[in-house]
């Protein structure tokens, strides 16, 4: 799979439904931002080789540590012998000390939330390779960039911004497809959208993070999910998201009225789960049946 250039010195690689970014430093060096879905280690490695040959990255930067952003991370960090930088509030989940708050299948919006309880739950453990991002806002290996704390999707979520040309690597602070909808994800339908709802554990913080990023007036936004967007399409989409965030955010779910609480040691409190509506249960059952039928058909074709 070939990475594509989405901004000057920035290359994007799609790993199933999640983006990975390769950022050049302008002096033949480069840095990896996030590490994609599990099972895509060889894909990320091959893309890096295609872009940079045998040269290893200076560092790996994490916007956050959800399973779909760290799939290739343990293997490649060890193989390349490089440090992995994350926000202090994100370190418990990449050093084996804490699991994230559980995903919320009751938020609605599509079929992905119903599948979220099946996603990998355990933290990864990078040991001493995991390090805190510098407190001065600089990004190791990425001159001209700064990191911005954008909590909500996770407590230690960060986004990366290059002031010279207002290029934003947003992570999952907002995304550019309706990540809850399988059909939208498959076709990568373009829309500036809230963070993936089934994994967002503090909606008030998520709103403030969107406001903070919109105020930067980015010219290009490269997000964790969806195609990079730019220009008028991005500006108008962000304005719509800001204006209607409280309408777009879920109105039912575990974290809607009360957020999870975490600190530098990990999760401290998780609100009680919410019983799904009858309609939601029906959708979930239909989704499970549909997925089962598809899996059976594929298995039969392989025989």
Backbone torsions as a table, in degrees:
resi	resn	phi	psi	omega
1	UNK	NA	130.4	-174.2
2	UNK	-93.8	128.5	173.6
3	UNK	-71.6	151.2	178.3
4	UNK	-118.0	147.9	179.8
5	UNK	-80.3	124.2	-177.7
6	UNK	-111.4	-9.9	177.3
7	UNK	-163.1	163.1	176.4
8	UNK	-53.2	124.2	177.7
9	UNK	68.5	12.1	-179.4
10	UNK	-124.3	126.2	-179.5
11	UNK	-120.9	139.4	-177.7
12	UNK	-112.5	137.7	174.2
13	UNK	-126.0	127.6	177.4
14	UNK	-90.9	123.7	174.2
15	UNK	-111.0	94.1	-175.7
16	UNK	62.3	-77.4	-179.2
17	UNK	-133.5	11.4	-174.4
18	UNK	-131.5	138.8	-179.1
19	UNK	-92.0	144.5	171.7
20	UNK	-119.7	144.2	-178.2
21	UNK	-123.8	136.9	174.5
22	UNK	-110.0	118.8	-174.2
23	UNK	-115.8	118.8	177.0
24	UNK	-78.5	150.8	179.2
25	UNK	-97.5	1.6	-179.8
26	UNK	84.2	-0.6	-178.9
27	UNK	-136.7	38.8	177.6
28	UNK	74.9	-1.5	174.7
29	UNK	-94.6	168.6	-179.8
30	UNK	-156.1	162.8	-179.0
31	UNK	-136.6	142.7	176.7
32	UNK	-95.1	133.2	175.5
33	UNK	-113.2	113.6	-175.4
34	UNK	66.7	167.7	-170.3
35	UNK	-137.8	14.6	166.7
36	UNK	75.1	-172.6	-175.6
37	UNK	-74.1	152.4	170.1
38	UNK	-57.5	144.0	-179.6
39	UNK	90.0	-0.1	-177.4
40	UNK	-113.7	20.3	-179.8
41	UNK	-59.1	-47.8	-179.1
42	UNK	-63.8	-34.3	179.6
43	UNK	-66.4	-45.0	179.3
44	UNK	-65.8	-42.8	179.1
45	UNK	-60.9	-44.4	-179.1
46	UNK	-65.3	-38.4	178.0
47	UNK	-65.1	-41.0	177.7
48	UNK	-62.0	-41.7	-180.0
49	UNK	-66.5	-38.1	179.5
50	UNK	-63.5	-38.3	-177.8
51	UNK	-81.6	-39.1	-166.8
52	UNK	-128.6	6.8	-179.8
53	UNK	64.0	-134.9	-177.4
54	UNK	-85.6	-2.6	-177.4
55	UNK	-70.1	129.5	179.9
56	UNK	-86.7	157.4	178.9
57	UNK	-71.4	160.0	174.5
58	UNK	-73.4	-33.2	-175.8
59	UNK	-166.7	169.6	169.9
60	UNK	-119.8	130.1	179.7
61	UNK	-110.3	134.3	177.1
62	UNK	-107.5	127.7	168.1
63	UNK	-71.3	-35.4	174.1
64	UNK	-170.2	174.9	-169.9
65	UNK	-112.0	21.3	175.7
66	UNK	-58.2	154.0	-171.7
67	UNK	-54.4	-33.5	-176.2
68	UNK	-80.0	-1.5	177.6
69	UNK	-113.6	-2.0	-176.7
70	UNK	-128.1	15.3	-172.6
71	UNK	-55.6	-44.7	-178.5
72	UNK	-91.9	-0.3	-167.9
73	UNK	-65.4	-52.8	-176.3
74	UNK	-57.5	-42.8	-178.2
75	UNK	-69.0	-48.6	-174.7
76	UNK	-72.2	-36.1	177.6
77	UNK	-61.5	-40.0	178.5
78	UNK	-71.8	-43.8	-177.9
79	UNK	-63.9	-42.1	-178.8
80	UNK	-85.4	-17.7	179.8
81	UNK	66.2	42.8	-175.6
82	UNK	-120.2	154.9	175.9
83	UNK	-74.5	155.5	177.0
84	UNK	-118.7	122.8	-175.5
85	UNK	-106.6	136.8	177.7
86	UNK	-149.3	166.4	175.7
87	UNK	-65.2	146.5	179.3
88	UNK	-52.7	-35.1	-179.3
89	UNK	-75.5	-8.2	178.1
90	UNK	-98.9	-16.6	-174.6
91	UNK	-61.2	-34.8	179.8
92	UNK	-56.7	-27.5	-174.1
93	UNK	-89.7	-8.0	176.1
94	UNK	-118.5	8.0	174.9
95	UNK	-124.7	19.7	172.9
96	UNK	73.9	12.1	-174.1
97	UNK	-92.3	-20.1	-175.9
98	UNK	-157.9	146.7	167.3
99	UNK	-86.5	157.0	173.1
100	UNK	-69.5	162.0	167.9
101	UNK	-54.3	143.3	-177.1
102	UNK	-62.6	147.8	176.8
103	UNK	-64.4	160.1	-175.6
104	UNK	-113.8	103.1	-179.2
105	UNK	-76.9	-5.1	-173.2
106	UNK	-96.7	5.4	-175.0
107	UNK	-76.4	-16.5	179.6
108	UNK	78.4	-172.1	176.7
109	UNK	98.5	-8.1	-178.8
110	UNK	155.1	-167.2	-175.0
111	UNK	-88.9	-25.4	-178.6
112	UNK	-57.2	-41.6	178.3
113	UNK	-55.4	-37.3	-179.4
114	UNK	-68.5	-25.1	177.4
115	UNK	-86.0	-15.0	-172.1
116	UNK	-58.7	-32.7	176.8
117	UNK	-63.7	-16.0	179.5
118	UNK	-86.7	-10.5	-177.7
119	UNK	-69.4	153.7	177.4
120	UNK	-54.6	135.6	-174.2
121	UNK	-106.6	-30.1	-170.4
122	UNK	-71.8	152.1	173.6
123	UNK	-73.7	157.7	169.0
124	UNK	-92.8	164.5	-179.6
125	UNK	-130.7	103.1	179.5
126	UNK	-90.6	-4.0	-179.6
127	UNK	60.1	-135.9	-175.2
128	UNK	-75.2	-9.1	176.3
129	UNK	-68.0	-26.9	179.8
130	UNK	-77.8	124.5	-177.9
131	UNK	-132.6	157.9	178.2
132	UNK	-76.1	140.9	169.9
133	UNK	-60.8	145.4	179.8
134	UNK	-58.0	139.5	-176.8
135	UNK	-69.1	-15.3	-179.3
136	UNK	-83.5	2.3	176.8
137	UNK	88.8	-6.5	177.4
138	UNK	-72.9	159.0	-178.2
139	UNK	-116.7	116.0	-178.9
140	UNK	-55.9	131.0	178.6
141	UNK	80.2	-1.0	-176.6
142	UNK	-130.4	73.4	179.3
143	UNK	-60.3	139.6	-179.1
144	UNK	90.0	-7.6	178.0
145	UNK	-104.6	155.4	171.2
146	UNK	-135.7	150.5	177.7
147	UNK	-97.6	148.0	-177.7
148	UNK	-128.3	126.6	177.6
149	UNK	-70.5	119.3	-177.4
150	UNK	-129.0	70.1	-176.0
151	UNK	-71.6	168.0	179.2
152	UNK	133.5	-61.9	175.2
153	UNK	-64.7	-46.2	164.9
154	UNK	-136.7	163.9	-176.4
155	UNK	-66.5	-34.2	-177.4
156	UNK	-107.9	24.7	-179.2
157	UNK	-65.2	139.8	174.8
158	UNK	-129.9	154.2	170.6
159	UNK	-119.5	159.0	-176.3
160	UNK	-120.2	136.0	-174.6
161	UNK	-134.3	134.2	175.2
162	UNK	-109.0	110.3	-172.4
163	UNK	-66.7	-32.4	-174.3
164	UNK	-55.0	-43.9	-179.0
165	UNK	-124.4	11.0	177.2
166	UNK	56.1	46.8	173.0
167	UNK	-91.0	131.3	-176.6
168	UNK	-119.0	127.0	165.2
169	UNK	-101.8	103.0	-167.2
170	UNK	-84.8	-15.8	-169.8
171	UNK	63.1	-134.6	178.7
172	UNK	-107.7	19.2	176.0
173	UNK	-60.9	-38.9	160.9
174	UNK	-145.6	161.9	-178.2
175	UNK	-129.8	176.2	-175.2
176	UNK	-121.3	27.6	167.5
177	UNK	-154.5	158.0	178.1
178	UNK	-75.8	93.6	-170.5
179	UNK	-66.9	-19.5	179.1
180	UNK	-74.7	-19.3	-174.3
181	UNK	-99.6	119.4	179.7
182	UNK	-60.9	-41.7	-178.8
183	UNK	-63.8	-40.1	177.7
184	UNK	-65.2	-39.5	-179.8
185	UNK	-66.1	-41.7	-177.4
186	UNK	-63.0	-39.4	-178.8
187	UNK	-97.6	-2.3	-179.0
188	UNK	54.5	47.4	178.6
189	UNK	-60.0	130.7	-171.1
190	UNK	-87.7	124.5	173.8
191	UNK	-162.8	141.2	173.4
192	UNK	-79.8	120.2	-165.9
193	UNK	-135.5	162.6	177.7
194	UNK	-60.9	165.6	174.2
195	UNK	-62.6	154.4	-179.8
196	UNK	-51.4	119.7	-166.0
197	UNK	-68.5	-35.7	-174.0
198	UNK	-69.2	-17.0	179.6
199	UNK	-112.7	0.2	-177.4
200	UNK	-88.8	123.0	-171.2
201	UNK	-110.4	3.2	175.3
202	UNK	-151.3	100.2	-173.4
203	UNK	-77.0	-28.9	176.2
204	UNK	-67.2	-43.8	176.2
205	UNK	-64.5	-37.8	179.1
206	UNK	-60.4	-41.3	178.1
207	UNK	-63.1	-45.3	-179.6
208	UNK	-63.2	-35.4	178.5
209	UNK	-67.4	-39.5	176.0
210	UNK	-62.3	-43.7	177.8
211	UNK	-60.0	-42.7	-179.2
212	UNK	-62.5	-43.6	-179.0
213	UNK	-72.3	-38.0	178.1
214	UNK	-62.3	-34.4	-179.6
215	UNK	-65.5	-20.0	177.0
216	UNK	-74.3	-15.6	-177.6
217	UNK	51.4	57.5	-178.9
218	UNK	-62.6	144.9	175.5
219	UNK	-89.8	-28.1	176.6
220	UNK	-134.7	134.8	174.8
221	UNK	-124.5	118.1	175.3
222	UNK	-107.2	113.7	-171.7
223	UNK	-108.0	172.8	179.7
224	UNK	-69.8	-28.9	-178.8
225	UNK	-135.3	132.1	179.8
226	UNK	100.2	167.1	180.0
227	UNK	-71.6	146.5	169.0
228	UNK	-59.1	140.6	178.9
229	UNK	-121.2	158.9	-177.7
230	UNK	-151.0	170.7	171.5
231	UNK	58.6	-142.0	-175.4
232	UNK	-61.5	-39.8	179.8
233	UNK	-58.4	-43.0	178.9
234	UNK	-69.7	-47.8	-176.6
235	UNK	-60.9	-45.3	-179.7
236	UNK	-68.6	-37.7	178.4
237	UNK	-65.1	-42.3	177.2
238	UNK	-64.7	-40.6	178.3
239	UNK	-61.3	-40.6	177.5
240	UNK	-64.6	-43.1	-179.7
241	UNK	-63.1	-43.7	178.5
242	UNK	-62.5	-46.0	-175.7
243	UNK	-66.9	-30.6	-172.1
244	UNK	-120.3	19.0	-174.5
245	UNK	-57.1	-44.1	-176.9
246	UNK	-69.0	-20.2	173.6
247	UNK	-82.4	-34.4	-175.4
248	UNK	-80.8	-31.6	-179.2
249	UNK	-61.4	153.8	-179.5
250	UNK	-60.9	149.5	177.1
251	UNK	-110.4	2.0	175.5
252	UNK	-143.8	141.1	178.2
253	UNK	148.0	170.2	-173.1
254	UNK	-63.2	-38.0	-173.1
255	UNK	-107.6	12.4	-175.6
256	UNK	-69.6	-44.9	-177.5
257	UNK	-99.9	-19.0	-177.4
258	UNK	-145.1	125.1	-177.7
259	UNK	-82.5	163.3	165.2
260	UNK	-70.4	155.5	-179.5
261	UNK	-121.2	134.1	-179.2
262	UNK	-147.1	159.8	172.8
263	UNK	-140.0	-161.0	-175.9
264	UNK	-66.4	-11.0	177.8
265	UNK	-94.9	-13.2	-178.2
266	UNK	124.8	-157.7	-175.6
267	UNK	-73.9	131.5	178.4
268	UNK	-105.2	-32.8	-175.7
269	UNK	-153.5	139.2	175.2
270	UNK	-129.1	127.0	178.7
271	UNK	-64.5	158.9	-179.5
272	UNK	-64.1	152.8	178.9
273	UNK	-69.3	160.3	-178.4
274	UNK	-111.4	133.9	178.2
275	UNK	-68.8	131.9	179.9
276	UNK	-71.6	154.6	175.7
277	UNK	-70.6	164.0	179.4
278	UNK	-61.5	-40.6	179.4
279	UNK	-62.7	-40.1	-179.9
280	UNK	-66.5	-39.5	177.3
281	UNK	-60.9	-42.7	179.3
282	UNK	-61.1	-42.7	177.9
283	UNK	-62.8	-42.7	179.6
284	UNK	-62.3	-42.7	178.3
285	UNK	-64.0	-44.1	178.7
286	UNK	-60.8	-40.9	179.1
287	UNK	-63.4	-44.9	-179.5
288	UNK	-62.5	-42.9	178.6
289	UNK	-63.3	-45.8	-179.8
290	UNK	-60.4	-43.8	179.2
291	UNK	-65.3	-38.8	177.6
292	UNK	-63.0	-41.6	178.3
293	UNK	-63.2	-45.0	179.3
294	UNK	-62.2	-42.3	179.4
295	UNK	-63.4	-40.2	179.1
296	UNK	-64.1	-43.6	179.7
297	UNK	-62.5	-41.8	179.5
298	UNK	-64.7	-40.4	179.2
299	UNK	-63.5	-39.3	179.5
300	UNK	-66.3	-37.0	-179.7
301	UNK	-66.6	-29.7	-177.6
302	UNK	-76.7	-17.6	-177.6
303	UNK	-73.4	NA	NA
